[in-house]
């Protein structure tokens, strides 16, 4: 009898399944069912794939920053030379300062640096580069340089020459064992003016840090040689600090500055890349909203399909109601129809999205080959490949969003079917 039927009974599932499978000749909407299911699956697939690429891109970008650059850079305050407008920024007690900073908890390494921009030359090729003067021991502590994705030569021979990025090697057309000329405009002062300083060095190590701008502009030179070449004997330009957890670097800055002294000025990696990280965050939120709208649009197909199903099954509804079927049972039958489409489509979309994230490398290689190698330009995007990182939170957010929308929109046509008057439904039959 009506009112005694248990919710979501077996017969309700059976009737709903028959309606989902029904062909159009039988008064069903199988074509609309397939359209709704495919729409939901594609929308969820696009959402998960986008979230995975977003997470992978941010993780790869941040990893290349913290893996090849200082987490905190300590600069000296400038001192004006008397009777001139020249401002000197020098750290004379760099060894003692580095030791004090290294004693700070959670600081992994503090390395004095010499930095300068010069011209690199090999044969007929020239390119602007940035030279980092650093000791061999400190260079071995930079993850993306000492243990990069790709490398050539021996980093152990660093004191015998220089280490360069793979982009610099490609631009100059050189390899390990070749010699390059480094030209600095700030050279020897003579009566005729400043004469550029030049030096030839053997390339002993070529690294690929994973960032195009790093690989195409960076050269590492032994610290003592850099001091001599750039006329900076007895001082360093800055202290490069690496910490245990780069994400919490701001909390460690006060202790680092206390150890460095009042004349020190800190600059964290989050400050240097803050605008880009904020842009990524804004883009993430906008993309999620846009793709959520796409899922909502796909869910709307369920409404149209169920409205047609309710219209075509009006006679069946009238008969079922006169046989004693309650409004709740009718509502649940059509809710099962719509919710099943949304659920199956969501499952398919999750599977496709996860497979895309897991096998993005061969997929990207295929797309790049079809585009004749011009799909991804590292000079624009900074990194060499399209990364993807599958995170449980992203998958769950896509699943919850899809199921919530598809189930909620199902309630409206299901409620309409439940409230259909059986007398009106059978009047013209």
C-alpha positions as CSV (number, residue, x, y, z in Angstrom):
1,X,0.0,0.0,0.0
2,X,1.0,3.6,-0.5
3,X,3.1,5.0,2.3
4,X,4.5,1.6,3.3
5,X,7.0,1.4,0.4
6,X,10.6,1.5,1.6
7,X,12.6,4.3,0.0
8,X,14.7,3.3,-3.0
9,X,13.1,-0.2,-3.1
10,X,14.2,-2.8,-5.7
11,X,11.2,-2.2,-7.9
12,X,12.0,1.6,-8.1
13,X,15.5,0.8,-9.3
14,X,14.0,-1.7,-11.8
15,X,11.5,0.8,-13.3
16,X,14.2,3.6,-13.4
17,X,16.6,1.3,-15.2
18,X,13.9,0.3,-17.8
19,X,13.2,4.0,-18.4
20,X,16.9,4.8,-18.9
21,X,17.4,1.9,-21.4
22,X,14.1,2.6,-23.2
23,X,14.4,3.4,-26.9
24,X,12.7,6.4,-28.4
25,X,10.1,4.1,-30.1
26,X,9.1,2.9,-26.6
27,X,8.6,6.4,-25.4
28,X,12.1,6.7,-23.9
29,X,14.9,9.2,-24.5
30,X,18.0,7.0,-25.0
31,X,19.6,9.6,-27.3
32,X,19.2,12.3,-24.7
33,X,20.5,9.9,-22.1
34,X,23.7,9.4,-24.1
35,X,24.1,13.1,-24.7
36,X,23.7,13.9,-21.0
37,X,26.1,11.1,-19.9
38,X,28.8,12.1,-22.5
39,X,28.4,15.8,-21.6
40,X,28.9,15.1,-17.8
41,X,31.9,12.8,-18.5
42,X,33.6,15.3,-20.8
43,X,33.0,18.2,-18.3
44,X,34.4,16.2,-15.4
45,X,37.3,15.1,-17.5
46,X,38.1,18.7,-18.5
47,X,37.8,19.8,-14.9
48,X,40.2,17.1,-13.5
49,X,42.7,17.5,-16.3
50,X,42.8,21.2,-15.9
51,X,43.2,21.0,-12.1
52,X,46.0,18.4,-12.5
53,X,47.8,20.6,-15.0
54,X,47.3,23.6,-12.8
55,X,48.7,21.8,-9.8
56,X,51.6,20.3,-11.8
57,X,52.5,23.6,-13.4
58,X,52.6,25.4,-10.0
59,X,54.6,22.6,-8.4
60,X,57.1,22.5,-11.2
61,X,57.5,26.2,-11.3
62,X,57.9,26.5,-7.6
63,X,60.3,23.6,-7.5
64,X,62.5,25.1,-10.2
65,X,62.6,28.4,-8.2
66,X,63.5,26.9,-4.8
67,X,65.7,24.2,-6.4
68,X,68.0,26.6,-8.2
69,X,67.7,29.9,-6.4
70,X,68.2,31.2,-2.9
71,X,65.2,30.8,-0.6
72,X,66.4,34.0,1.2
73,X,69.0,36.4,-0.2
74,X,70.7,38.6,2.3
75,X,72.0,41.9,0.9
76,X,74.1,44.6,2.6
77,X,72.8,48.1,3.0
78,X,74.4,50.5,0.6
79,X,77.1,52.9,1.8
80,X,77.8,56.1,-0.1
81,X,81.4,56.8,-0.9
82,X,82.4,60.2,0.6
83,X,82.3,63.1,-1.9
84,X,80.8,60.9,-4.7
85,X,77.4,59.5,-5.7
86,X,78.7,55.9,-5.8
87,X,76.9,53.5,-3.5
88,X,78.9,50.4,-2.4
89,X,77.1,47.2,-1.4
90,X,79.7,44.9,0.0
91,X,79.8,42.2,2.6
92,X,83.4,42.1,4.0
93,X,82.8,39.6,6.8
94,X,81.0,37.2,4.5
95,X,82.5,34.0,6.0
96,X,81.6,34.9,9.5
97,X,78.1,36.1,8.5
98,X,77.5,32.8,6.5
99,X,78.5,30.8,9.6
100,X,76.2,32.7,11.9
101,X,73.3,32.3,9.5
102,X,74.0,28.5,9.1
103,X,73.7,28.2,12.9
104,X,70.1,29.4,12.7
105,X,67.6,26.5,13.1
106,X,66.1,25.1,9.8
107,X,68.8,26.8,7.7
108,X,70.4,24.2,5.5
109,X,73.1,26.3,3.9
110,X,74.4,29.9,3.7
111,X,76.7,30.7,0.8
112,X,78.5,33.9,-0.1
113,X,78.0,34.9,-3.7
114,X,79.5,37.2,-6.3
115,X,77.0,38.2,-9.0
116,X,77.6,40.1,-12.2
117,X,76.2,40.4,-15.7
118,X,78.6,39.8,-18.6
119,X,78.9,38.9,-22.2
120,X,79.8,35.3,-23.1
121,X,81.5,34.6,-26.4
122,X,82.5,31.5,-28.3
123,X,83.6,31.9,-31.9
124,X,81.0,34.0,-33.8
125,X,78.3,33.6,-31.1
126,X,77.6,35.9,-28.2
127,X,75.0,36.0,-25.5
128,X,74.4,38.0,-22.3
129,X,74.7,35.9,-19.1
130,X,74.7,36.3,-15.4
131,X,77.7,35.0,-13.5
132,X,77.4,33.5,-10.0
133,X,80.7,33.2,-8.1
134,X,80.3,30.4,-5.7
135,X,82.5,27.7,-4.0
136,X,82.4,24.1,-5.2
137,X,81.0,22.9,-1.9
138,X,78.1,25.4,-2.0
139,X,77.4,24.6,-5.7
140,X,77.0,21.0,-4.8
141,X,74.3,22.0,-2.3
142,X,72.0,23.5,-5.0
143,X,69.5,20.6,-5.9
144,X,68.6,21.7,-9.4
145,X,72.3,22.3,-10.4
146,X,74.1,19.5,-8.6
147,X,71.4,16.9,-9.4
148,X,69.5,18.2,-12.5
149,X,67.3,16.4,-14.9
150,X,70.1,16.3,-17.4
151,X,73.7,17.2,-17.2
152,X,77.1,16.8,-19.0
153,X,80.6,16.8,-17.6
154,X,81.8,16.5,-14.0
155,X,80.7,18.9,-11.3
156,X,83.7,17.7,-9.3
157,X,86.0,19.6,-11.7
158,X,84.2,22.9,-11.0
159,X,87.4,24.5,-9.6
160,X,89.1,23.8,-12.9
161,X,86.7,25.8,-15.0
162,X,83.0,27.0,-15.1
163,X,79.6,25.4,-15.1
164,X,77.0,26.7,-17.6
165,X,73.3,26.2,-18.4
166,X,72.3,24.0,-21.3
167,X,70.6,27.0,-22.9
168,X,73.9,29.0,-22.9
169,X,75.7,26.0,-24.4
170,X,73.1,25.7,-27.1
171,X,73.2,29.4,-28.0
172,X,77.0,29.4,-28.1
173,X,77.3,26.1,-29.8
174,X,79.7,24.5,-27.3
175,X,79.9,21.4,-25.2
176,X,82.0,20.1,-22.3
177,X,85.7,20.7,-22.8
178,X,85.3,23.8,-25.0
179,X,86.4,27.2,-23.9
180,X,84.3,30.4,-23.7
181,X,85.3,34.0,-23.3
182,X,83.7,36.1,-20.6
183,X,83.7,39.8,-21.2
184,X,82.9,42.3,-18.4
185,X,82.4,46.0,-19.3
186,X,83.6,46.9,-15.7
187,X,87.2,46.2,-16.2
188,X,90.5,48.0,-15.7
189,X,90.5,51.8,-15.4
190,X,93.0,53.5,-17.6
191,X,93.8,57.1,-18.7
192,X,91.7,56.4,-21.7
193,X,88.7,55.2,-19.7
194,X,87.6,51.8,-18.6
195,X,88.9,48.8,-20.6
196,X,86.7,45.7,-20.7
197,X,88.1,42.8,-18.7
198,X,88.1,39.4,-20.5
199,X,88.9,35.8,-19.5
200,X,88.8,32.4,-21.1
201,X,87.5,29.4,-19.2
202,X,87.0,25.8,-19.9
203,X,83.4,24.4,-19.6
204,X,83.6,21.5,-17.2
205,X,79.9,21.0,-16.5
206,X,76.6,21.7,-18.3
207,X,73.3,21.5,-16.4
208,X,69.6,21.7,-17.2
209,X,67.9,23.1,-14.2
210,X,64.4,22.8,-15.8
211,X,63.8,26.6,-16.2
212,X,64.4,28.1,-19.6
213,X,65.5,31.5,-18.1
214,X,68.0,29.9,-15.8
215,X,69.5,27.5,-18.3
216,X,69.9,30.2,-21.0
217,X,71.4,32.9,-18.8
218,X,73.4,31.4,-15.9
219,X,77.1,30.6,-15.5
220,X,78.7,29.5,-12.3
221,X,82.3,30.5,-11.6
222,X,84.6,29.5,-8.7
223,X,84.2,32.0,-5.9
224,X,87.9,33.1,-5.7
225,X,88.1,33.4,-9.5
226,X,85.0,35.5,-9.5
227,X,86.4,37.8,-6.8
228,X,89.6,38.3,-8.9
229,X,87.9,38.7,-12.2
230,X,85.3,41.3,-11.1
231,X,87.8,43.2,-8.8
232,X,85.9,42.2,-5.7
233,X,88.7,40.7,-3.6
234,X,87.9,40.5,0.1
235,X,84.1,40.8,-0.1
236,X,80.9,39.2,-1.4
237,X,77.8,40.7,-3.0
238,X,75.2,38.7,-1.1
239,X,74.6,35.6,1.0
240,X,72.4,32.9,-0.5
241,X,70.4,31.1,2.2
242,X,68.6,27.7,1.8
243,X,66.1,26.6,4.4
244,X,64.4,23.3,5.2
245,X,60.9,24.4,4.2
246,X,60.8,27.1,1.6
247,X,57.0,27.5,2.0
248,X,57.5,28.8,5.6
249,X,60.5,31.0,4.8
250,X,58.8,34.2,6.0
251,X,58.7,32.9,9.5
252,X,62.4,32.2,9.5
253,X,63.5,35.6,8.2
254,X,63.6,37.4,11.6
255,X,66.1,34.8,13.0
256,X,68.2,35.0,9.8
257,X,68.4,38.8,10.0
258,X,69.3,38.7,13.7
259,X,72.2,36.4,12.8
260,X,73.3,38.5,9.8
261,X,73.2,41.8,11.6
262,X,71.2,45.1,11.4
263,X,72.9,46.1,8.2
264,X,71.4,43.1,6.3
265,X,68.4,43.3,4.0
266,X,66.4,40.1,3.3
267,X,64.7,39.2,0.0
268,X,62.7,35.9,-0.1
269,X,61.9,33.8,-3.1
270,X,58.2,34.5,-2.4
271,X,58.8,38.2,-2.7
272,X,60.7,37.9,-6.0
273,X,58.1,35.6,-7.5
274,X,55.1,36.9,-5.7
275,X,53.4,38.6,-8.6
276,X,53.6,35.4,-10.7
277,X,52.3,33.2,-7.8
278,X,49.4,35.6,-7.3
279,X,48.6,35.5,-11.0
280,X,48.6,31.7,-10.8
281,X,46.2,31.8,-7.9
282,X,43.8,34.1,-9.6
283,X,44.0,32.0,-12.8
284,X,43.3,28.8,-10.7
285,X,40.2,30.3,-9.2
286,X,38.9,31.7,-12.5
287,X,39.5,28.4,-14.3
288,X,37.7,26.4,-11.6
289,X,34.7,28.7,-11.8
290,X,34.6,28.5,-15.7
291,X,34.8,24.7,-15.6
292,X,32.2,24.5,-12.9
293,X,29.9,26.4,-15.2
294,X,30.7,23.8,-17.9
295,X,29.7,21.0,-15.5
296,X,26.5,22.9,-14.8
297,X,25.7,23.2,-18.5
298,X,26.3,19.5,-19.0
299,X,24.0,18.8,-16.0
300,X,21.2,20.9,-17.7
301,X,21.0,18.2,-20.3
302,X,19.8,15.9,-17.6
303,X,16.9,18.2,-17.0
304,X,15.8,18.4,-20.6
305,X,16.1,14.6,-21.0
306,X,14.1,13.9,-17.8
307,X,11.4,16.4,-18.8
308,X,11.0,14.6,-22.1
309,X,11.0,11.3,-20.2
310,X,8.3,12.5,-17.9
311,X,6.2,13.7,-20.8
312,X,6.5,10.4,-22.7
313,X,5.9,8.3,-19.6
314,X,2.8,10.3,-18.5
315,X,0.5,7.3,-19.1
316,X,2.8,5.0,-17.1
317,X,2.9,7.4,-14.3
318,X,-0.9,7.6,-14.2
319,X,-1.2,3.8,-14.2
320,X,1.4,3.5,-11.4
321,X,-0.3,6.1,-9.3
322,X,-3.8,4.4,-9.7
323,X,-2.1,1.1,-8.6
324,X,-1.2,2.8,-5.4
325,X,2.3,4.0,-6.0
326,X,3.1,7.1,-3.8
327,X,4.3,10.5,-4.9
328,X,7.6,9.7,-3.1
329,X,8.1,6.5,-5.2
330,X,7.5,8.3,-8.4
331,X,9.9,11.1,-7.4
332,X,12.6,8.5,-6.5
333,X,12.2,6.6,-9.8
334,X,12.9,9.7,-11.9
335,X,15.5,10.9,-9.4
336,X,17.3,7.6,-9.9
337,X,17.1,8.1,-13.7
338,X,18.8,11.5,-13.6
339,X,21.2,10.7,-10.7
340,X,22.4,7.5,-12.4
341,X,23.2,9.4,-15.6
342,X,25.2,12.0,-13.6
343,X,26.9,9.4,-11.5
344,X,28.0,7.2,-14.4
345,X,29.1,10.2,-16.3
346,X,31.1,11.4,-13.3
347,X,32.8,8.1,-12.9
348,X,33.7,8.0,-16.6
349,X,35.0,11.6,-16.4
350,X,37.1,10.8,-13.3
351,X,38.7,7.8,-15.0
352,X,39.5,9.7,-18.2
353,X,40.8,12.7,-16.2
354,X,43.1,10.5,-14.0
355,X,44.4,8.6,-17.1
356,X,45.2,11.9,-18.8
357,X,47.1,13.1,-15.7
358,X,49.0,9.9,-15.3
359,X,49.9,9.5,-19.0
360,X,50.3,13.2,-19.9
361,X,53.9,12.8,-21.1
362,X,53.1,10.4,-24.0
363,X,49.9,12.4,-24.8
364,X,51.9,15.6,-24.9
365,X,54.6,14.0,-27.0
366,X,52.0,12.9,-29.5
367,X,50.3,16.4,-29.6
368,X,53.7,18.1,-29.9
369,X,54.6,15.7,-32.8
370,X,51.3,16.5,-34.5
371,X,52.1,20.2,-34.1
372,X,55.6,19.7,-35.5
373,X,57.2,20.6,-32.2
374,X,55.7,24.1,-31.8
375,X,53.0,23.4,-29.3
376,X,55.0,24.3,-26.2
377,X,57.5,27.1,-26.2
378,X,59.7,27.0,-23.1
379,X,61.0,30.6,-23.7
380,X,57.4,31.8,-23.1
381,X,56.2,29.3,-20.4
382,X,59.5,29.0,-18.6
383,X,59.5,25.2,-18.2
384,X,60.2,22.6,-20.8
385,X,57.1,20.4,-20.7
386,X,53.5,20.4,-19.7
387,X,53.4,18.9,-16.1
388,X,50.4,17.3,-14.4
389,X,50.1,16.5,-10.7
390,X,47.1,14.4,-9.7
391,X,46.0,15.4,-6.2
392,X,43.2,13.7,-4.2
393,X,41.7,17.1,-3.2
394,X,41.3,18.1,-6.8
395,X,39.6,14.8,-7.8
396,X,37.3,15.0,-4.8
397,X,36.3,18.6,-5.5
398,X,35.4,17.6,-9.1
399,X,33.4,14.6,-8.0
400,X,31.5,16.5,-5.3
401,X,30.8,19.4,-7.7
402,X,29.6,17.1,-10.5
403,X,27.4,14.8,-8.3
404,X,25.9,17.8,-6.4
405,X,24.9,19.6,-9.6
406,X,23.6,16.5,-11.4
407,X,21.6,15.3,-8.4
408,X,20.2,18.7,-7.6
409,X,19.0,19.5,-11.1
410,X,17.4,16.0,-11.2
411,X,15.0,17.0,-8.4
412,X,13.0,19.5,-10.4
413,X,11.7,17.2,-13.2
414,X,11.4,14.3,-10.7
415,X,9.2,16.5,-8.5
416,X,7.1,17.4,-11.5
417,X,6.5,13.8,-12.3
418,X,5.6,13.0,-8.7
419,X,3.0,15.8,-8.6
420,X,1.4,14.7,-11.9
421,X,-2.4,14.1,-11.5
422,X,-3.1,10.5,-12.6
423,X,-6.6,11.4,-13.8
424,X,-5.2,14.1,-16.1
425,X,-2.4,11.8,-17.3
426,X,-5.0,9.1,-18.3
427,X,-7.8,11.3,-19.6
428,X,-6.8,11.2,-23.2
429,X,-5.4,7.6,-23.2
